[in-house]
Amino acid sequence: MAAKFLPRFWRSGSQAELLDFQNNNVVAEGKLDFEHGTLKGKSGRYGDDEEDVRRGHIEDLANHSLLNKLLRRTLVDSPHNVEVLQRDPTSPLFSVKSFEELHLKNELLRGIYAMGFNRPSKIQENALPMMLADPPQNLIAQSQSGTGKTAAFVLAMLSRVDANKKYPQCICLSPTFELALQTGKVVEEMGKFCAGIEVIYALRGNRPGKGSRLEAQIVIGTPGTVLDWCFKLRLITVENISVFVLDEADVMINVQGHSDHSVRVKRSMPKSCQMLLFSATFEDSVWAFAERIVPDPNIIKLKKEELTLKNIQQFYDQCENKEQKYSALCNLYGVITIAQAIVFCQTRKIASWLSQKLSDDGHQVALLSGELPVYDRADMIQRFREGREKVLVTTNVCARGIDVEQVSIVVNFDLPVNVDGSVDFETYLHRIGRTGRFGKKGIAVSLIENFFVYMLKEIEDHFNTKITKLNSMDMDEMGKIWK
Ligand SMILES: Nc1ncnc2c1ncn2[C@@H]1O[C@H](COP(=O)(O)OP(=O)(O)OP(=O)(O)O)[C@@H](O)[C@H]1O
């Protein structure tokens, strides 16, 4: 079963281990011969625990023809060929530097390698030197979805905090409860070798007792709750904050509700506080506003035509009405349950109608929409992350940031639109970016009623991209696309 094995690379990229990820065993480790698809020689394992050095019968395994085949297959055919993309100058994952050259602390390097990262992506390579410069510099940065922005600003926060000082020093604002939790987990994992650094979640339902003293150095939360912790509950002394991160910065400064809170928190930060704004999308007006509120920012900006990722193939199927879209989805369903899928709907009402109808017809689906209590939403994401749910029907609440590696298909049951009925380009991009994470291959299918087909042309023109027509009634065609 070839699919059970995954090669993992570390350090120079030619060092690798072959991981049997179902049993979590290292099958072989050593130097990788790209041409022949073999692992040669012995080496220590650089994994979660450096002491866990495995020296097995590597030469035996390396000479085993099965291993040769597996490596060839995973290296040459694998859709997740990060190593190759990181050497391709046109890819957003391209980098010329190693993590060592970015002058990160040793304990952070250990954290990064333990997470299986070998080399930085383009955004990490470009943003980290600016974020870690002394004196600190502000940054507004844009990079395509799934290219490692979170890891970039998490590394900056972990590099900047003083573990000996037991009070909040960094604040990171996220637009949703789930995303804040996810980012916090990245901080915990990446920082697990950094003794004394802690994270606290400023989220609804997680209120420390009155008068408590926060010892965690990094606060991650949603804007309203962070605002309360700063000013109503006085749990955070804003004068002590040295790094302020706005993740998904464009919605945070542009969408009503988030905007007032985020901008208020931002304005209350000391002048010396480093401001870091990240997103995959920035409408022009939002970009201009960001530049106004962030003093002397460094800027990393993409052109519109660079925003869509080559590893995500975009399709559409033209339907007569909602019922036909449903049939199209059911046909896709046969294909999409192979991996994991997210189906986006424009409203909670449509999402619950759709998930109910799918369940009534015997399909297993999970529904996640804004009307679920936040803790249930977090549970649902966790079930999905663990692969216990294969298909998630949701609204825009999941459109941004959620990182589930195995999502190989995104379906737009409805295209995202603004209140005035125009195409919401940014949300389209974030939605399809739930697949194709860090170089993986992904498919995005939009089901579209005849009347709205013009919107696809607008999306194609806006991003200078191609959305190919497919016929979801034709199972052969679907099978081919899937392969
Ligand atoms: N240098 C790296 N090497 C390997 N994997 C990486 C690297 N950096 C990040 N990743 C992985 O890539 C995935 C996507 O990263 P991340 O969530 O940071 O992307 P993002 O740019 O913040 O995405 P989005 O725009 O959707 O918020 C994650 O699973 C992360 O662990």
PDBQT file of the ligand as one rigid body, heavy atoms in Angstrom, charges set to zero:
ROOT
HETATM    1  N1  LIG A 501       8.150  26.207   5.709  1.00  0.00    +0.000 N 
HETATM    2  C1  LIG A 501       7.206  25.305   5.731  1.00  0.00    +0.000 A 
HETATM    3  N2  LIG A 501       7.466  24.034   5.348  1.00  0.00    +0.000 NA
HETATM    4  C2  LIG A 501       6.478  23.095   5.335  1.00  0.00    +0.000 A 
HETATM    5  N3  LIG A 501       5.185  23.330   5.693  1.00  0.00    +0.000 NA
HETATM    6  C3  LIG A 501       4.890  24.582   6.079  1.00  0.00    +0.000 A 
HETATM    7  C4  LIG A 501       5.870  25.626   6.129  1.00  0.00    +0.000 A 
HETATM    8  N4  LIG A 501       5.257  26.754   6.558  1.00  0.00    +0.000 NA
HETATM    9  C5  LIG A 501       3.967  26.428   6.772  1.00  0.00    +0.000 A 
HETATM   10  N5  LIG A 501       3.735  25.144   6.495  1.00  0.00    +0.000 N 
HETATM   11  C6  LIG A 501       2.459  24.416   6.578  1.00  0.00    +0.000 C 
HETATM   12  O1  LIG A 501       1.648  24.892   5.513  1.00  0.00    +0.000 OA
HETATM   13  C7  LIG A 501       0.279  24.928   5.887  1.00  0.00    +0.000 C 
HETATM   14  C8  LIG A 501      -0.300  26.296   5.568  1.00  0.00    +0.000 C 
HETATM   15  O2  LIG A 501       0.355  27.278   6.372  1.00  0.00    +0.000 OA
HETATM   16  P1  LIG A 501      -0.423  28.512   7.019  1.00  0.00    +0.000 P 
HETATM   17  O3  LIG A 501      -1.686  28.074   7.666  1.00  0.00    +0.000 OA
HETATM   18  O4  LIG A 501       0.592  29.254   7.816  1.00  0.00    +0.000 OA
HETATM   19  O5  LIG A 501      -0.771  29.323   5.703  1.00  0.00    +0.000 OA
HETATM   20  P2  LIG A 501      -1.403  30.773   5.574  1.00  0.00    +0.000 P 
HETATM   21  O6  LIG A 501      -0.597  31.481   4.522  1.00  0.00    +0.000 OA
HETATM   22  O7  LIG A 501      -1.502  31.405   6.907  1.00  0.00    +0.000 OA
HETATM   23  O8  LIG A 501      -2.817  30.403   4.985  1.00  0.00    +0.000 OA
HETATM   24  P3  LIG A 501      -4.201  31.250   4.935  1.00  0.00    +0.000 P 
HETATM   25  O9  LIG A 501      -4.013  32.360   3.940  1.00  0.00    +0.000 OA
HETATM   26  O10 LIG A 501      -5.214  30.262   4.470  1.00  0.00    +0.000 OA
HETATM   27  O11 LIG A 501      -4.447  31.768   6.324  1.00  0.00    +0.000 OA
HETATM   28  C9  LIG A 501       0.231  24.589   7.379  1.00  0.00    +0.000 C 
HETATM   29  O12 LIG A 501      -0.216  23.263   7.515  1.00  0.00    +0.000 OA
HETATM   30  C10 LIG A 501       1.663  24.732   7.843  1.00  0.00    +0.000 C 
HETATM   31  O13 LIG A 501       1.972  23.832   8.879  1.00  0.00    +0.000 OA
ENDROOT
TORSDOF 0
